[in-house]
Amino acid sequence: MNHHVSTNSRLTVSDIAKGGLVAALYVVLTLLVAPVAYGPIQFRISEMLNFLGLYNRRYVYAITLGCFLANIPNGYVDMVVGSLSTFVFLWVGRWVSQWLLKSLKTKQRLSFDPMLLAYAVMIIAFMLQMAPITIMIQYLTQALEPFWSTFWPLFISLALNEGLAMLLGSLIIYPISRRINFYD
């Protein structure tokens, strides 16, 4: 499959429909595991949809909207912080992946699908995204312990859970991407 990044700036009815479906799917998948989708555990199977941001920027907006809606049960702070950090890290992961793939394409030929490298970048980006989420959880729970004594254990727990959720999600999204063109 040809791996290119959509740069079309026209928004079509199809784009809105596809984005709406992805946003709704994010909400449903999050609520499906609701007891562990929030708080200091945060294992969201919906995070697998983050990989779609690599294919088309409409999914960056759709996933951000889905995250915003899925965070409604947790209140306005999570709606704002969670959604904004998702938006930022989707763009960061997308940009770093594009830059890395472009620089590798000109220097050497890889023996594997370069999109797997982009998936790894996105996993790392979203593991790092757990830093602002950790700070938010500490703020919301008003941790009585000194900040740094609770930050690192919570961050490591959230980052590992996020990495695992995304790794498992990559085993679903990548094979689907070989059959469905997410670029269009």
PLY file of the C-alpha trace (Angstrom):
ply
format ascii 1.0
element vertex 184
property float x
property float y
property float z
element edge 183
property int vertex1
property int vertex2
end_header
0.00 0.00 0.00
1.27 3.45 -0.84
1.97 5.31 2.41
1.38 8.98 1.90
-0.11 11.63 4.12
-3.27 13.38 3.09
-2.75 17.10 2.64
-6.06 17.90 0.98
-7.50 20.96 2.70
-11.09 20.58 1.39
-13.54 19.20 3.90
-16.10 16.91 2.28
-19.26 15.26 3.52
-17.33 11.99 3.45
-14.63 13.50 5.70
-17.25 14.65 8.20
-18.98 11.27 8.17
-15.73 9.32 8.61
-14.61 11.69 11.36
-17.96 11.39 13.11
-17.77 7.60 13.01
-14.27 7.60 14.49
-15.26 10.08 17.24
-18.30 7.95 18.10
-16.21 4.77 18.06
-13.71 6.38 20.44
-16.52 7.22 22.88
-18.10 3.76 22.67
-14.78 1.92 23.10
-13.90 4.13 26.09
-17.25 3.64 27.78
-17.04 -0.09 27.09
-14.17 -0.32 29.60
-15.32 2.66 31.69
-14.26 1.37 35.10
-10.61 1.28 33.99
-10.76 4.02 31.36
-10.52 6.83 33.92
-8.36 7.72 36.90
-4.96 6.36 37.83
-5.28 3.12 35.83
-6.51 4.38 32.45
-6.50 1.41 30.12
-8.47 2.60 27.10
-8.80 0.29 24.15
-10.02 3.36 22.24
-6.41 4.59 22.21
-5.78 2.26 19.27
-7.62 4.81 17.15
-4.72 7.25 17.67
-2.90 5.47 14.85
-5.52 6.77 12.41
-4.01 10.23 12.91
-1.00 8.98 10.96
-3.11 8.45 7.86
-5.30 11.52 7.62
-5.51 14.68 9.70
-9.31 14.47 9.84
-8.78 11.68 12.35
-6.73 14.00 14.58
-9.83 16.16 14.98
-12.16 13.16 15.25
-10.12 11.48 17.98
-9.82 14.76 19.86
-13.60 15.20 19.72
-14.11 11.58 20.79
-11.75 12.09 23.73
-13.56 15.29 24.73
-16.93 13.51 24.70
-15.61 10.38 26.44
-14.19 12.55 29.23
-17.55 14.16 30.05
-18.14 11.74 32.98
-14.86 12.92 34.52
-15.68 16.63 34.40
-14.54 19.75 32.63
-10.87 19.60 33.71
-10.42 16.17 32.10
-12.47 17.26 29.09
-10.12 20.20 28.49
-6.74 18.78 29.58
-7.33 15.29 28.15
-8.58 16.59 24.83
-5.91 19.25 24.42
-3.09 16.86 25.28
-4.56 14.29 22.88
-4.72 16.93 20.14
-1.14 18.10 20.75
0.36 14.61 20.94
-1.54 13.43 17.85
0.03 16.31 15.92
3.46 15.72 17.47
3.34 11.99 16.71
2.13 12.68 13.19
4.79 15.32 12.55
7.69 13.28 13.98
6.55 10.22 12.03
6.36 12.18 8.76
9.77 13.73 9.34
11.34 10.37 10.24
9.80 8.54 7.28
10.80 11.29 4.87
14.40 11.33 6.11
14.67 7.53 6.01
13.14 7.34 2.55
15.91 9.52 1.11
18.74 7.73 2.93
18.00 4.03 2.81
15.57 1.32 1.96
14.02 -0.45 4.93
13.43 -4.19 5.04
10.05 -3.64 6.73
7.03 -1.45 6.20
8.06 2.06 7.32
4.56 2.57 8.71
5.58 0.23 11.56
8.18 2.82 12.53
5.48 5.51 12.49
3.37 3.31 14.77
6.30 3.02 17.19
6.69 6.81 17.19
2.99 7.21 17.97
3.21 4.71 20.85
6.13 6.63 22.36
4.36 9.98 21.85
1.27 8.77 23.69
3.29 7.22 26.49
4.82 10.68 26.96
1.34 12.21 26.79
0.69 10.61 30.16
2.82 13.36 31.80
0.13 16.06 31.55
-2.50 13.45 32.40
-0.53 12.52 35.52
-0.34 16.16 36.58
-4.07 16.53 35.97
-4.89 13.45 38.06
-2.70 14.73 40.87
-4.49 18.08 40.70
-7.95 16.48 40.65
-7.20 14.08 43.51
-5.28 16.73 45.43
-2.57 14.28 46.33
-1.43 14.77 49.91
2.01 13.37 49.20
4.81 15.57 47.85
4.41 16.06 44.09
7.45 14.14 42.85
6.97 11.20 45.21
3.60 10.47 43.60
4.29 11.79 40.09
6.77 9.14 38.96
4.91 6.01 40.12
1.65 7.32 38.64
3.31 8.46 35.40
5.08 5.12 34.94
1.85 3.23 35.57
-0.12 5.37 33.12
2.63 5.31 30.48
2.96 1.51 30.64
-0.81 1.07 30.42
-0.96 3.48 27.48
1.92 1.70 25.75
0.26 -1.68 26.24
-3.14 -0.42 25.01
-1.54 1.10 21.93
0.66 -1.92 21.25
-2.39 -4.18 21.39
-4.28 -1.67 19.27
-1.53 -1.67 16.66
-2.13 -5.40 16.23
-5.69 -4.52 15.19
-5.32 -1.22 13.30
-2.23 -2.10 11.23
-3.72 -5.24 9.62
-6.96 -3.35 8.97
-4.93 -0.57 7.32
-3.58 -3.12 4.87
-7.15 -3.70 3.62
-8.84 -0.33 4.18
-7.35 2.86 2.79
-7.37 5.25 5.77
-5.69 7.95 3.69
-8.85 8.67 1.72
0 1
1 2
2 3
3 4
4 5
5 6
6 7
7 8
8 9
9 10
10 11
11 12
12 13
13 14
14 15
15 16
16 17
17 18
18 19
19 20
20 21
21 22
22 23
23 24
24 25
25 26
26 27
27 28
28 29
29 30
30 31
31 32
32 33
33 34
34 35
35 36
36 37
37 38
38 39
39 40
40 41
41 42
42 43
43 44
44 45
45 46
46 47
47 48
48 49
49 50
50 51
51 52
52 53
53 54
54 55
55 56
56 57
57 58
58 59
59 60
60 61
61 62
62 63
63 64
64 65
65 66
66 67
67 68
68 69
69 70
70 71
71 72
72 73
73 74
74 75
75 76
76 77
77 78
78 79
79 80
80 81
81 82
82 83
83 84
84 85
85 86
86 87
87 88
88 89
89 90
90 91
91 92
92 93
93 94
94 95
95 96
96 97
97 98
98 99
99 100
100 101
101 102
102 103
103 104
104 105
105 106
106 107
107 108
108 109
109 110
110 111
111 112
112 113
113 114
114 115
115 116
116 117
117 118
118 119
119 120
120 121
121 122
122 123
123 124
124 125
125 126
126 127
127 128
128 129
129 130
130 131
131 132
132 133
133 134
134 135
135 136
136 137
137 138
138 139
139 140
140 141
141 142
142 143
143 144
144 145
145 146
146 147
147 148
148 149
149 150
150 151
151 152
152 153
153 154
154 155
155 156
156 157
157 158
158 159
159 160
160 161
161 162
162 163
163 164
164 165
165 166
166 167
167 168
168 169
169 170
170 171
171 172
172 173
173 174
174 175
175 176
176 177
177 178
178 179
179 180
180 181
181 182
182 183
